[in-house]
Amino acid sequence: MDNLVQNCHDKLSKDSAILTEGNPLFAAAHERWTDLDCNTPSVIVQPKSGQDVTVLVKEVYAANACFVPATGGHSTWPTVEHDMVIDLSQYKEAVVDPGQRTVAVRGGDLMKELQVAPTVAYGKTVGAIPYMIGGGVSSYNPLIGYACEKILSARRVVASDNIVEATDAENKGLLWAIRGAGEFFRTVTELGLRTYDPFLVGPDGVHVASAKNHACAGHVMAMNDPSKGRVIMVAPQYFGTVSEPQATFKPLTDMELLAYNHMSSTLKKHSDHLG
């Protein structure tokens, strides 16, 4: 590992960061959404450019080491023990093309950051690329489908020091695989995405402006509560005016609930409570 770290110092751009446990910035770079099953890597490298990522992947494979790419830390597992985390948080830029209704995102872009430009999804610790290539479940699925369906192109780095482009015209099979199973295809560093105007969202909350039948979405989870035992958490979300969900969800709220909370939301803050 010492030789690998030295090679990174020698070959990466000067703006890249190489952090070991003795570095005061290491702890912040290693922070995750949860500490569950969180291991400590020997080194965290923050590449600044796509070329840096390519060099890193090549050096790691040459050293017969392991690495895990990380973006926003919104996961229980994006760490390895005694090896390397490639932290893509510094390799970020979202380029919007209003004419083509597309946006190009890099490995460090977060979903929350994309909310201020195109309407894609949400999440202030959720990495845009991991979210997209993993399928992309959100409250907006009933309206615009899964996020992975909006992937128009992808760029991945392979161990042979090559960058592979995937589009409808080139490596089409790979593009289809990346749309939902991209985590199995090594390091995806850039995506091209279809975007949508925020015409579906009104100023008084999240609602469909013109649909006759409002869409619903949500999550149902079974979990263990330390004091109450096995519980079911239901988190429904209604796309309508602020007053409409109270009537829609009345069969749920009339039940003997352990806890209940109702709140309205807007596009920019939607699901901030998730991370």
C-alpha positions in Angstrom: 0.0 0.0 0.0 2.9 2.4 0.7 4.1 2.0 -2.9 0.6 2.6 -4.2 0.2 5.8 -2.2 3.6 7.0 -3.4 2.7 6.3 -7.0 -0.5 8.3 -6.5 1.5 11.2 -5.2 3.8 11.0 -8.2 1.1 10.6 -10.9 -2.0 12.5 -9.9 -2.6 16.2 -10.5 -1.5 18.6 -7.8 -5.1 19.5 -7.0 -6.0 15.9 -6.1 -5.9 15.0 -2.4 -4.4 11.8 -0.9 -5.5 11.3 2.7 -4.3 8.8 5.3 -5.3 8.5 8.9 -2.7 10.9 10.1 -4.2 13.7 7.9 -6.6 16.0 9.7 -9.0 15.9 6.7 -9.2 12.1 6.8 -12.0 11.8 9.3 -14.3 14.2 7.4 -13.6 12.4 4.1 -14.5 9.1 5.8 -17.8 10.3 7.2 -20.8 8.3 6.1 -24.6 8.6 6.4 -24.4 5.7 8.9 -21.6 4.0 10.8 -23.1 0.5 10.4 -20.5 -1.9 9.2 -18.1 1.0 8.4 -14.5 -0.1 7.9 -11.5 2.1 7.8 -9.5 2.2 4.5 -5.7 2.8 4.5 -6.1 5.8 2.1 -8.8 8.0 0.7 -7.9 9.6 -2.6 -9.9 12.5 -4.0 -9.2 12.9 -7.7 -9.8 16.2 -9.3 -10.2 15.2 -13.0 -11.3 12.3 -15.1 -7.7 11.6 -16.0 -6.9 11.3 -12.3 -9.6 8.7 -11.9 -8.2 6.8 -14.9 -4.7 6.8 -13.4 -6.0 5.7 -10.0 -7.9 2.7 -11.3 -4.9 1.6 -13.3 -2.5 1.9 -10.3 -4.8 0.1 -7.9 -5.1 -2.9 -10.3 -1.4 -2.9 -10.9 -0.8 -3.1 -7.1 -3.4 -5.9 -6.8 -5.2 -3.8 -4.3 -9.0 -3.1 -3.8 -10.9 0.1 -4.0 -14.4 1.3 -3.6 -15.7 4.5 -5.3 -17.7 6.9 -3.1 -19.7 10.0 -3.8 -22.0 11.3 -1.1 -21.6 8.6 1.5 -25.3 7.7 1.5 -24.8 4.0 2.0 -23.9 1.5 4.7 -21.1 0.0 2.7 -18.9 2.3 0.7 -15.7 1.6 2.6 -13.1 -1.1 2.5 -10.6 -2.1 5.2 -6.9 -1.6 4.6 -7.4 -0.6 1.0 -8.4 2.5 -0.9 -11.6 4.6 -1.2 -11.7 6.7 -4.4 -13.7 9.7 -3.2 -15.2 11.4 -6.2 -16.6 14.4 -4.3 -14.0 16.8 -5.9 -14.7 15.6 -9.4 -18.0 17.4 -10.0 -19.7 19.5 -12.6 -23.2 19.5 -13.9 -23.5 21.0 -17.4 -27.1 21.7 -18.6 -28.1 21.9 -22.2 -31.5 23.6 -22.2 -31.9 23.2 -25.9 -31.4 19.4 -25.9 -33.1 19.1 -22.4 -30.1 17.2 -21.1 -27.6 17.4 -18.3 -24.1 15.9 -18.0 -23.1 14.9 -14.5 -19.8 13.8 -13.0 -18.9 11.4 -10.3 -19.0 13.9 -7.4 -22.4 15.5 -8.2 -25.1 15.0 -5.6 -28.8 14.9 -6.3 -29.5 17.8 -4.0 -27.1 20.0 -6.0 -29.0 19.1 -9.2 -32.2 20.4 -7.9 -31.1 24.0 -8.4 -30.6 23.3 -12.1 -32.6 20.6 -13.9 -35.4 18.7 -12.2 -33.9 15.2 -11.7 -34.6 14.0 -8.2 -33.5 14.8 -4.6 -31.1 13.9 -1.8 -28.5 16.1 -0.2 -26.1 13.1 0.5 -27.1 10.9 -2.4 -24.6 10.7 -5.3 -26.2 11.3 -8.6 -24.4 8.6 -10.5 -24.9 5.8 -7.9 -28.5 6.7 -7.6 -29.1 6.6 -11.4 -27.2 3.5 -12.2 -28.8 1.6 -9.3 -32.3 2.2 -10.7 -33.3 5.5 -9.2 -36.4 5.0 -7.0 -38.2 8.2 -6.0 -41.5 9.8 -5.4 -41.5 10.9 -9.0 -41.5 7.4 -10.5 -45.3 7.4 -11.1 -44.9 10.6 -13.1 -41.6 10.2 -15.1 -40.5 6.7 -14.5 -37.3 5.4 -12.9 -34.2 7.6 -13.0 -32.1 5.0 -14.8 -34.5 5.3 -17.8 -33.2 8.8 -18.2 -29.6 7.8 -18.8 -28.6 8.7 -22.4 -24.9 8.1 -22.2 -22.2 6.8 -19.8 -18.5 6.9 -19.4 -16.7 4.2 -17.4 -13.0 3.6 -16.5 -11.5 0.1 -16.8 -8.3 -1.4 -15.6 -6.6 -1.3 -19.0 -6.2 2.5 -18.7 -9.1 3.0 -21.1 -12.3 5.1 -21.0 -15.3 3.3 -22.5 -18.2 5.4 -23.8 -21.7 3.9 -23.9 -24.5 5.5 -26.0 -27.3 4.3 -28.2 -24.8 4.3 -31.1 -21.8 2.8 -29.3 -21.7 0.0 -26.8 -25.5 0.0 -26.6 -25.6 -3.3 -24.7 -23.4 -1.8 -22.0 -25.6 1.3 -21.8 -28.6 -0.9 -21.2 -26.8 -2.8 -18.5 -25.7 0.5 -16.8 -29.3 1.5 -16.6 -30.1 -0.2 -13.3 -27.1 -2.5 -12.8 -24.2 0.0 -13.3 -22.5 -0.8 -10.0 -21.4 -4.1 -11.5 -19.5 -2.4 -14.4 -16.6 -0.8 -12.5 -16.2 2.9 -12.2 -18.8 5.0 -14.0 -17.5 8.6 -13.9 -19.9 10.5 -16.1 -23.6 10.3 -17.2 -25.7 12.1 -19.7 -29.3 12.5 -18.6 -32.6 13.5 -19.9 -34.2 16.3 -17.9 -37.7 17.6 -17.2 -39.1 21.1 -16.6 -40.5 21.6 -13.1 -44.0 22.1 -14.5 -45.3 19.2 -12.5 -44.6 21.0 -9.2 -46.6 24.0 -7.9 -45.5 26.7 -5.4 -47.7 25.5 -2.5 -46.3 22.0 -2.4 -45.6 19.0 -4.6 -48.6 18.5 -6.9 -49.5 17.6 -10.5 -50.8 20.8 -12.0 -53.1 19.4 -14.6 -53.6 15.7 -14.0 -57.2 14.6 -13.2 -56.1 11.7 -11.1 -53.3 12.6 -8.7 -50.4 10.2 -8.4 -49.3 8.7 -5.1 -46.0 7.2 -4.1 -44.2 6.1 -0.9 -42.4 3.5 1.1 -43.4 0.7 3.4 -40.7 -0.7 5.7 -40.7 -3.2 8.5 -38.2 -2.5 11.3 -37.4 -3.1 14.9 -38.1 -0.3 17.4 -36.1 -0.6 20.7 -39.1 0.1 22.8 -42.1 -1.0 20.7 -40.7 -4.1 19.0 -41.6 -4.9 15.4 -43.2 -2.0 13.7 -44.3 -1.1 10.1 -43.4 2.4 8.9 -45.6 3.8 6.0 -44.4 6.9 4.3 -47.0 7.8 1.6 -46.6 10.9 -0.6 -49.5 12.5 -2.4 -49.2 14.8 -5.5 -52.0 17.2 -4.9 -52.9 20.4 -3.1 -52.0 20.8 0.5 -55.4 19.9 1.9 -56.1 16.9 -0.3 -53.8 14.3 1.3 -55.7 14.5 4.6 -58.8 13.1 3.0 -56.9 10.6 0.9 -54.9 9.1 3.8 -57.8 9.2 6.3 -58.1 5.3 6.3 -54.5 5.2 7.5 -54.7 8.0 10.0 -57.9 6.6 11.5 -55.9 3.5 12.6 -54.3 3.3 16.0 -51.0 4.7 15.1 -47.9 4.8 17.2 -46.8 8.1 15.6 -48.1 10.3 12.8 -46.7 13.3 11.1 -48.1 15.3 8.1 -46.1 17.8 6.2 -46.2 19.6 2.9 -43.1 19.9 0.7 -41.6 21.6 -2.3 -39.3 20.4 -5.0 -36.1 22.0 -3.5 -36.6 20.5 0.0 -38.4 17.3 -0.9 -37.0 14.4 1.1 -34.2 16.4 2.7 -35.2 14.4 5.8 -33.7 11.3 4.2 -30.2 12.5 4.5 
